[in-house]
Every structure is written in C-alpha cells, then in structure tokens.
C-alpha cells in the first residue's frame, strides 16, 4: 500500500498517527465498491446492474464513498500497527481530514497502546514452598466439623461422636475406620495448605516479575476505573440523598485524591493481567474450542462473552507460568490428579472450591481449624 505517516506520542501509552494515503489506493477500493453496489441497482428499461454509470452512481454515491473510507482507513492503520509493532489497548479513533485527487486521502488515527516490555527469563525466578504441616488439633477440629455438618444435614440421624456406624454412613471411598478418616482428613488438610502456599508463592513471584518489568497502565484503562468507581459511589450516595461534593467535604478529600486511590486499588491486578496476557500470547496459550463453545451457549451477550473468554485465557496463562516456575525450581506436584492451578480471577477460584467440596463426600465438611 502506498502511504506515509508521522507518529506523535501524546503520552507513554497514547499515540496519534497523521496518515496520507495515495489517491490511487482510494480509487481502487472505490471502483470495487461501485462494481459491487451497482449490481444491486434496478432502473426501468435496463437489466439489473446494467444501467449506465452516470445514472447509477448518483444513487449509490454516499454508500460507495462511505464504504471506501471504512475499508481504506483500517487497512492502512493495520499496516502501520504491524510496522510499529504496537499492542493496542483500545479501538482506533479515526478523524478524516481530506480526500483529494492530487494529495490523496489524509486522516488521523489515535489509540491507546500497551507500553513495550519484555518477558523475563522464567528459569531464573526462585520460589520456595515449605512442606505443609498438620497438627493433631487441626485434624480433631476438622473431624468435628464433619460431624457437625452431618448433623445439620441429617437431623433425624444425628451422631454425638464418630463411630463405626457414622463412618459407614459417610460412604467415603476407602474409609472404614476412624484411623482411615483421620488419615484422609490429614491428607485433605495438607492439600489445602499446600494449595494456599502455592497460591501465595505464585502471587509473590508474579508481583516480583511485574514490578521488575515496569508495566505502565494505559490512560484509557485508568479512565474506565475512575468512571466505574465514581458511578458506583454516586449510586450509593443517591440512596442517602447525599451529593458527591458533600461526600468529599465530609471525608476531607478531593476528587483527584479519590481517583488516585481508585487507580491504586486496582494497580497490581491490572498490571498482572497485562503481563499474563502478553505471556500467554508469546507462549501460544489458547482456550480450547469446546470451552469457547460452552461459554458461547451460556453467555449470549457478545461483550460479556469476550470478557469471560479473556478471563479464561488469563487463568490458563497463569497456570502455564506457574508450571514453568515450578519446573525451574524442581517443585513436585502434590499428586498426579490434584496439582495446584493458580487463578488470576475470583470466579474460577470459586468454581474450583465447589469441585473440592464435592470431593470430600460431605459438603464443606473438611476445614482447617486453628481454634
């Protein structure tokens, strides 16, 4: 494509391009649009699509010119984005300046981008996970929880203490005696403690990595945070009949300070997601088609679906990253089928908790208790 452009950096993450495309590029697309649109025009005395151009063009002129610009601008912009190796953080905002046979088509295009950063060498990241220890008191309290949960769910079949009959009622695989139950509870508690230890180790490793990469949050994301937080606050204030200005006065703060607090609140999580997103792309992480299909059936709203798929992608990137970190540090899995999978999203963690509760045989029956 024949064009030239000039880059203007409005900020670290906001760029503006002044673009001039040769008129021949515009004319080529325009002729293609004329041919396609003219085939739909029906004029009396002529076969469909066979009327003279001087009669057809006035009818389709607006659509022809609109469609030409709608194809030309993104086409040139896409080429520029690839040449500049940009990672976009927003949709392109176009401003058409001029269309001239001599000077060509001139336009401005602006968007927010992610500031370039490199993924560090994962093999050099050091983490340590201590083997979880479970006390007899924790086992005892957890079994009491099992008994209590059973009695809540089976009011006509209660037990005062753990007996052989109670263990039979639980119908837990390979558990026939109290010793078996204690061993199963101990294993379960160790698994939960190991999972929590891995979660903390992963979060620390990820935060350390992100801090070193010096990731910058694009301004448009900051603006969206402020807009969202302010909207929530104003809705709450409306319920009490209080104005935003009054709220600021009562809390002895300013709108600017409040905005900085909101951005700081989400600072780490957003930077983590930016990092994991790039890490996932570089390591060719994908969301399986069957998962996308299942999510598509559940979420009919396209925007909501996009965010859920993106969240799933981020989770899979986190799992891949943690697997590589463990491999580099010679950390073995807890067991073949119960390896810890870190999650960067609350929803996925909740679903994982539900799955673990089902595995205990009694809903929420096995807990760690330090009382």
C-alpha positions as CSV (number, residue, x, y, z in Angstrom):
1,X,0.0,0.0,0.0
2,X,1.3,3.4,-1.0
3,X,1.1,5.7,2.1
4,X,3.2,7.7,4.5
5,X,2.7,8.7,8.1
6,X,4.0,10.6,11.1
7,X,3.9,9.4,14.6
8,X,3.0,11.6,17.6
9,X,3.4,10.3,21.1
10,X,0.8,12.1,23.2
11,X,1.9,10.1,26.2
12,X,3.7,6.8,27.1
13,X,0.6,4.8,26.1
14,X,-1.3,7.2,23.8
15,X,-0.3,7.6,20.2
16,X,-1.6,9.6,17.3
17,X,-0.7,9.0,13.6
18,X,-1.0,11.5,10.8
19,X,-1.5,9.5,7.7
20,X,-1.6,10.3,4.0
21,X,-2.7,7.5,1.5
22,X,-2.1,7.8,-2.2
23,X,-5.3,8.6,-4.2
24,X,-4.8,5.5,-6.4
25,X,-5.3,3.3,-3.3
26,X,-8.6,5.1,-2.5
27,X,-9.7,4.9,-6.2
28,X,-9.0,1.2,-6.4
29,X,-11.3,0.4,-3.5
30,X,-13.9,2.9,-4.7
31,X,-14.1,1.1,-8.1
32,X,-14.5,-2.2,-6.3
33,X,-17.4,-0.7,-4.2
34,X,-19.0,0.7,-7.3
35,X,-19.0,-2.7,-9.1
36,X,-20.5,-4.4,-6.1
37,X,-23.1,-1.8,-5.3
38,X,-24.1,-1.2,-8.9
39,X,-25.1,-4.8,-9.3
40,X,-28.0,-4.2,-6.9
41,X,-29.4,-1.2,-8.7
42,X,-32.6,-1.7,-10.8
43,X,-33.6,1.1,-13.2
44,X,-36.5,0.9,-15.6
45,X,-35.5,0.0,-19.1
46,X,-32.3,-1.7,-18.0
47,X,-31.4,-5.1,-16.7
48,X,-30.4,-5.3,-13.1
49,X,-26.8,-4.0,-12.7
50,X,-26.6,-3.0,-16.4
51,X,-27.6,0.7,-16.3
52,X,-25.1,3.4,-17.3
53,X,-22.7,4.6,-14.7
54,X,-23.8,8.2,-15.0
55,X,-27.3,7.1,-13.9
56,X,-26.3,4.6,-11.3
57,X,-23.5,6.5,-9.5
58,X,-25.7,9.2,-8.0
59,X,-27.9,6.6,-6.4
60,X,-25.1,4.7,-4.7
61,X,-22.6,7.6,-4.3
62,X,-23.0,8.0,-0.5
63,X,-22.8,4.3,0.3
64,X,-19.9,3.9,-2.2
65,X,-17.8,6.7,-0.6
66,X,-18.6,5.6,3.0
67,X,-17.7,2.0,2.3
68,X,-14.5,3.1,0.6
69,X,-13.3,5.1,3.6
70,X,-14.5,2.4,6.0
71,X,-12.2,-0.1,4.3
72,X,-9.2,2.2,3.4
73,X,-8.6,3.7,6.8
74,X,-8.5,0.4,8.8
75,X,-6.4,-1.2,6.1
76,X,-3.7,1.5,6.3
77,X,-3.9,1.6,10.1
78,X,-3.4,-2.2,10.4
79,X,-0.3,-1.9,8.2
80,X,1.1,0.9,10.4
81,X,0.3,-1.1,13.7
82,X,2.2,-4.1,12.3
83,X,5.2,-1.9,11.2
84,X,5.3,-0.1,14.6
85,X,4.9,-3.5,16.4
86,X,2.1,-2.0,18.6
87,X,0.0,-3.8,21.1
88,X,-3.4,-2.0,21.2
89,X,-5.2,-1.3,24.4
90,X,-8.2,0.4,22.7
91,X,-10.1,0.7,19.4
92,X,-8.8,3.1,16.8
93,X,-10.3,6.6,16.7
94,X,-10.4,8.0,13.2
95,X,-10.6,11.6,12.0
96,X,-10.8,12.0,8.2
97,X,-9.1,15.2,7.1
98,X,-9.3,15.4,3.3
99,X,-9.8,13.4,0.1
100,X,-8.0,15.0,-2.8
101,X,-7.0,13.6,-6.3
102,X,-3.7,15.3,-6.1
103,X,-2.8,14.9,-2.4
104,X,-4.7,11.7,-1.7
105,X,-6.5,10.8,1.5
106,X,-5.3,12.3,4.7
107,X,-6.6,11.2,8.2
108,X,-5.5,11.0,11.8
109,X,-5.9,7.8,13.9
110,X,-5.4,7.6,17.6
111,X,-5.4,4.8,20.1
112,X,-4.0,3.7,23.4
113,X,-1.3,1.1,23.5
114,X,0.5,-1.1,26.0
115,X,4.0,0.2,26.7
116,X,6.5,-2.3,25.4
117,X,8.1,-4.7,28.0
118,X,9.9,-8.0,27.8
119,X,9.0,-11.3,29.5
120,X,11.9,-12.2,31.8
121,X,13.7,-15.5,31.9
122,X,11.3,-17.6,33.9
123,X,14.0,-20.2,34.7
124,X,15.8,-17.6,36.9
125,X,12.8,-17.0,39.1
126,X,13.3,-18.5,42.5
127,X,10.5,-19.7,44.8
128,X,10.3,-21.9,47.8
129,X,7.3,-23.9,49.2
130,X,7.6,-25.4,52.6
131,X,6.0,-28.8,53.1
132,X,2.7,-28.3,54.9
133,X,2.4,-29.5,58.5
134,X,-0.9,-30.6,60.0
135,X,-1.4,-30.8,63.8
136,X,-3.5,-33.4,65.7
137,X,-5.7,-30.5,66.9
138,X,-6.4,-29.4,63.3
139,X,-7.4,-33.0,62.4
140,X,-9.6,-33.3,65.5
141,X,-11.4,-30.0,64.8
142,X,-11.9,-30.8,61.2
143,X,-13.5,-34.2,62.1
144,X,-15.7,-32.3,64.5
145,X,-16.7,-30.1,61.5
146,X,-17.5,-33.3,59.5
147,X,-19.7,-34.5,62.4
148,X,-21.4,-31.1,62.8
149,X,-22.1,-30.8,59.1
150,X,-23.6,-34.3,59.0
151,X,-25.9,-33.5,61.9
152,X,-27.1,-30.3,60.2
153,X,-28.0,-32.1,57.0
154,X,-29.4,-35.2,58.7
155,X,-31.5,-34.0,61.7
156,X,-33.2,-37.4,62.1
157,X,-29.9,-39.3,62.0
158,X,-27.6,-37.5,64.3
159,X,-24.4,-38.7,66.0
160,X,-22.7,-37.4,69.2
161,X,-19.3,-38.7,68.2
162,X,-17.5,-40.5,65.4
163,X,-18.4,-44.2,65.4
164,X,-18.1,-47.1,63.0
165,X,-21.7,-46.6,62.0
166,X,-21.2,-42.9,61.4
167,X,-18.2,-43.7,59.1
168,X,-20.3,-46.2,57.2
169,X,-23.0,-43.5,56.8
170,X,-20.5,-41.2,55.2
171,X,-19.9,-43.7,52.4
172,X,-16.4,-42.2,51.7
173,X,-14.2,-44.4,49.4
174,X,-11.5,-46.5,51.2
175,X,-12.5,-45.2,54.7
176,X,-13.6,-47.9,57.0
177,X,-12.2,-46.9,60.4
178,X,-11.6,-43.7,62.4
179,X,-7.9,-44.0,61.7
180,X,-8.8,-44.1,57.9
181,X,-10.9,-40.9,58.4
182,X,-8.1,-39.2,60.3
183,X,-5.6,-40.0,57.6
184,X,-8.0,-38.8,54.9
185,X,-8.6,-35.5,56.7
186,X,-4.9,-35.1,57.3
187,X,-4.2,-35.6,53.5
188,X,-7.0,-33.2,52.7
189,X,-5.7,-30.5,55.1
190,X,-2.2,-30.9,53.7
191,X,-3.6,-30.5,50.2
192,X,-5.4,-27.3,51.1
193,X,-2.4,-25.9,52.9
194,X,-0.2,-26.8,50.0
195,X,-2.6,-25.1,47.7
196,X,-2.7,-22.0,49.8
197,X,1.2,-22.0,50.0
198,X,1.4,-22.3,46.2
199,X,-1.1,-19.5,45.7
200,X,0.9,-17.2,47.9
201,X,4.2,-18.3,46.3
202,X,2.7,-17.7,42.8
203,X,1.3,-14.3,43.7
204,X,4.6,-13.2,45.2
205,X,6.5,-14.5,42.1
206,X,4.1,-12.8,39.7
207,X,4.2,-9.5,41.7
208,X,8.0,-9.6,41.7
209,X,8.1,-10.2,37.9
210,X,5.6,-7.4,37.2
211,X,7.5,-5.0,39.4
212,X,10.7,-5.6,37.5
213,X,9.1,-5.3,34.1
214,X,7.8,-1.8,35.0
215,X,4.5,-2.2,33.2
216,X,2.5,1.1,32.5
217,X,-1.3,1.1,32.7
218,X,-2.8,2.8,29.6
219,X,-4.7,6.0,30.4
220,X,-8.0,4.7,28.9
221,X,-7.9,1.8,31.4
222,X,-7.4,4.3,34.3
223,X,-10.2,6.4,33.0
224,X,-12.5,3.4,32.9
225,X,-11.6,2.5,36.5
226,X,-12.4,6.1,37.7
227,X,-15.6,6.1,35.7
228,X,-16.7,2.8,37.1
229,X,-15.8,3.6,40.7
230,X,-17.4,7.0,40.6
231,X,-20.6,5.6,39.1
232,X,-20.9,3.0,42.0
233,X,-20.2,5.7,44.6
234,X,-22.7,8.1,43.2
235,X,-25.4,5.4,43.1
236,X,-24.7,4.7,46.8
237,X,-24.8,8.4,47.6
238,X,-28.1,8.8,45.8
239,X,-29.7,6.3,48.1
240,X,-28.9,8.5,51.0
241,X,-29.7,11.7,49.2
242,X,-26.1,12.9,49.6
243,X,-24.2,14.8,46.8
244,X,-20.7,13.9,45.6
245,X,-19.4,17.3,46.7
246,X,-20.7,16.8,50.2
247,X,-19.1,13.3,50.4
248,X,-15.7,14.8,49.5
249,X,-16.1,17.5,52.2
250,X,-17.1,15.0,54.9
251,X,-14.2,12.8,54.1
252,X,-11.8,15.7,53.8
253,X,-10.6,14.6,50.4
254,X,-10.6,15.8,46.8
255,X,-11.8,14.2,43.6
256,X,-8.2,13.9,42.4
257,X,-7.1,12.1,45.6
258,X,-10.1,9.8,45.3
259,X,-9.2,9.0,41.7
260,X,-5.6,8.1,42.7
261,X,-7.0,5.8,45.4
262,X,-9.2,4.0,42.9
263,X,-6.3,3.5,40.5
264,X,-4.0,2.3,43.3
265,X,-6.8,-0.2,44.4
266,X,-6.6,-2.0,41.0
267,X,-3.0,-1.2,40.1
268,X,-1.4,-4.6,40.9
269,X,-4.3,-6.8,39.5
270,X,-4.4,-4.8,36.2
271,X,-0.6,-5.0,35.7
272,X,-0.7,-8.7,36.5
273,X,-3.3,-9.2,33.8
274,X,-1.4,-7.1,31.2
275,X,1.7,-9.3,31.9
276,X,-0.2,-12.6,31.8
277,X,-1.9,-11.6,28.6
278,X,1.4,-11.0,26.8
279,X,2.9,-14.1,28.4
280,X,0.0,-16.2,27.1
281,X,0.3,-14.8,23.6
282,X,4.1,-15.3,23.5
283,X,3.7,-18.9,24.7
284,X,0.8,-19.6,22.3
285,X,-1.7,-20.3,25.1
286,X,-5.2,-20.9,23.7
287,X,-8.7,-21.5,25.1
288,X,-9.9,-24.9,23.8
289,X,-12.7,-24.7,21.2
290,X,-15.0,-26.9,23.4
291,X,-14.7,-24.4,26.2
292,X,-15.4,-21.4,23.9
293,X,-18.5,-23.3,22.6
294,X,-19.8,-24.0,26.1
295,X,-19.2,-20.3,27.1
296,X,-20.9,-19.1,23.9
297,X,-24.0,-21.1,24.9
298,X,-24.0,-19.7,28.4
299,X,-23.2,-16.1,27.6
300,X,-25.4,-14.7,24.8
301,X,-24.1,-11.1,25.3
302,X,-21.1,-10.8,23.0
303,X,-19.2,-8.2,25.2
304,X,-19.8,-10.4,28.3
305,X,-18.6,-13.5,26.4
306,X,-15.5,-11.7,25.3
307,X,-14.6,-10.8,28.9
308,X,-15.2,-14.3,30.1
309,X,-13.1,-15.9,27.4
310,X,-10.3,-13.3,28.1
311,X,-10.6,-14.2,31.8
312,X,-10.2,-17.9,31.0
313,X,-7.2,-17.1,28.8
314,X,-5.6,-15.2,31.6
315,X,-6.2,-18.1,34.0
316,X,-4.6,-20.6,31.6
317,X,-1.6,-18.2,31.1
318,X,-1.2,-18.1,34.9
319,X,-1.3,-21.9,35.1
320,X,1.3,-22.2,32.4
321,X,3.5,-19.6,34.1
322,X,3.3,-21.4,37.4
323,X,4.1,-24.8,35.8
324,X,7.2,-23.3,34.3
325,X,8.3,-21.7,37.6
326,X,7.8,-25.0,39.5
327,X,9.8,-26.8,36.8
328,X,12.6,-24.3,37.1
329,X,12.6,-24.7,40.9
330,X,12.2,-28.6,40.9
331,X,8.9,-28.3,42.8
332,X,7.0,-31.5,42.5
333,X,3.2,-31.7,42.1
334,X,1.1,-32.5,45.1
335,X,-0.3,-35.5,43.2
336,X,-0.9,-36.5,39.7
337,X,-4.5,-35.5,39.6
338,X,-4.6,-32.7,42.2
339,X,-1.9,-30.3,41.0
340,X,-2.5,-26.8,42.1
341,X,-3.6,-24.5,39.3
342,X,-3.3,-20.8,40.1
343,X,-6.1,-18.5,39.2
344,X,-6.0,-14.8,38.5
345,X,-9.8,-14.5,38.6
346,X,-12.2,-14.8,41.6
347,X,-14.9,-16.6,39.6
348,X,-12.7,-19.5,38.6
349,X,-11.4,-20.0,42.1
350,X,-15.0,-20.2,43.4
351,X,-15.8,-22.9,40.9
352,X,-12.6,-24.8,41.9
353,X,-13.7,-24.6,45.6
354,X,-17.1,-26.1,44.7
355,X,-15.3,-29.0,43.0
356,X,-13.1,-29.6,46.0
357,X,-16.1,-29.6,48.4
358,X,-17.8,-32.3,46.3
359,X,-14.6,-34.5,46.6
360,X,-14.8,-34.5,50.4
361,X,-18.0,-36.6,50.3
362,X,-19.8,-34.2,52.7
363,X,-20.4,-30.6,51.6
364,X,-17.9,-28.2,53.4
365,X,-17.1,-31.0,55.8
366,X,-13.3,-30.8,55.9
367,X,-11.9,-27.4,57.1
368,X,-8.8,-26.2,58.7
369,X,-9.4,-25.0,62.2
370,X,-6.9,-23.3,64.5
371,X,-9.2,-22.9,67.4
